[in-house]
């Protein structure tokens, strides 16, 4: 029988071990060096959004306008008009001015209830490499607080927020990266009981991440990426890279335990698990490519990064891994660790116990499992997405979040106002100046926008920035109506008559981003599901197996959506993940989770169903084949799922709300997929379908035949009988 591609690659690597290993190391080193020399290009501000809000930011970017950070100091008292308010405000002004780090100190603004005062100023720009001016300003504000204990003083602004995010993200991702690798090794150590066997998959996955990171840096000069893309790539690289090696290594060890010699065991692992890795990897690559249809550069960067790391991890699993296994031989079990007695290979343990009632009553099992998944998915019907505000992103106990909340309550819309970018042939023309004045008047008169409305004019660039605080919380119905009024009525009837005047800002960005996602989500979904169906159809030569793969994956994704909405939108059990519900999901999370889960869930599906098909091709009926296939893969699927859940779960511990949502959503989905779907629903559905699982319409008979079993040994040459005298 002709060997498949995975078997051919594995055989070549085993015969040319040094070439394969050195080639891999060369790839990693060269890719890393190229990436380091070229540097990674991140997205410009206007590339992160969509629609009119991105247009406004593009005008500023193309004009080279880089506004200095503006800071606001909020002073609050218990009673209206308290004299200590004015005294504290004067102290703030004197202390921050004394630092020599601020300019443009503006007049104090008093809130409507006269219990709050804000002092606003601009942070001086400094040359690259010069000391950051923010710490000195923050120290001056803290000094004022110590001298005025009867009032509460807090600082918020662009510099403060950027500093917090930079520190939080740096600490979080450093902790995540330092935790993920040892955790994966620990889980594999339990799975294999040997240190070297546990370290090998993690090392290959991590080197795949390094190589992909270098290539991504080079590619980023053509397709700019977000600063979080490397973290997403690490997440995906560890998840799939370890899984692929785990599947391969487990099959090789299984065959060795059956008495096969080293070469035969490697050949069987290459032809079976190696082939599953290629099909699974191809499915993940196709799913990830669906993000290119989103029309958003963020997703295109995610797609490029995940495609690179999955492709390299997949190639490493079917080339350098068999070379290393051939080179190491029995030394792969170096560093054996005494662990509690594990179940014998070939028995499914708890999974086998669960399978008995599932296969005995598949109809009941299917209804119960599907009902559970649909119940978990129900909250997703009310899913709300938006670009989360700072007070939604940051843990509520942080001082910056508390100041933001108090500032937004006392001066609605002030922390993140709408920004009207006015670009005219002559920004100083009387008609333009008059239109800006009229814009300010009508905005306040509408009752939906608040003072102070700040105007910054850049005469050289013929651009003006008009900051308009919106009523409401910044994302509620009042704020959305105010933005619509500003965009559709006030701007077109004032500055829109004499200049180009798109509106951006937090809420405008979120509105435009969601609009773009809504228009692209259906094409992305259809593309991913359609291509996945075709791949499964070709691989298994069964329309029903391909269709069931789509349906089961949709149930997993729906359940994950439901859990995310329940926890992060409604707050059901949010304390369990150390957060407070944000009231919405971050805009980019649902689409990304769908694509990732649809790709990753095929790891398990291809691996499990391949073993079922392998057993069926040996002559077992469907129920017996399901029992053997699920039982044979139970241990490795459990180990792979635990690694994925642990890796994704780490992201659920980070400070940022969006990464908590991503981590929890992916971890829950993998848990559901590896338990309810693979142990209950998949066996029940295949058992119910019986022989129909393997039905192929006559008009599809042209599909290629792909072997799902181990390679057949060559037939012995016929003996020549020599006549005896």
Buried (B, 14 or more C-beta within 10 A) or exposed (E): EEBBEBBBBBBBBBEBBEEBBEBBEEBBBEBBEBBEEBEBBBBBEBBBBBBBBBBBBBBBBEBEBEEBBBBBBBBBBEEEEBEBBBBBBBBBBEBBBEBEBBEEBBEBBBBEEEBBBBBBBBBBEEEEEEEEBBEBBBEBBEBBBEEBEEBBBBBBBBBBBEBBBEEBBEEBBEBBBEBBBEBBBBBBBBBBBBBBBBBBBBBBBBBBBBBBBBBBBBBBEEBBBBEBBBBBBBBBBBBBBBBBBBBBBBBBBBBBEEEBEBEBBBBBBBBBBBBBBBBBBBBBBBBBBBBBBBBBBBBBBBBBBBBBBBBBBBBBBBBBBBBBBBBBEEEBBEBEEEEEEEEEEBEBBEBBEBBEEBBEBBEEBBEBBBEBBEEBBBBBEEBEBBBBBBBBBBBEEBEBBBBBBBBBEBBBBBBBBBBBBBBBEEBEBEEBBEBBEBBBEBBBEBEBBBBBBBBBBBEEBBBBBBBBBBBBBBBBEBBBBBBEBBBEEBBEEBBBEBBBBBBBBBBBBBBBBBEBBEEBBEEBBEBBBEBBBEBBBBBBBBBBBBEBBBEBBBBBBBBBBBBBBBBBBEBBEBEEBEBBBBBBBBBBBBBBBBBBBBBBBBBBBBBBBBBBBBBBEEEBEBBBBBBBBBBBBBBBBBBBBBBBBBBBBBBBBBBBBBBBBBBBBBBBBBBBBBBBBBBBBBBBBBBBBEEEBBBBEEEEEEEEEBBBBBBEEEEEEEEEEEEEE
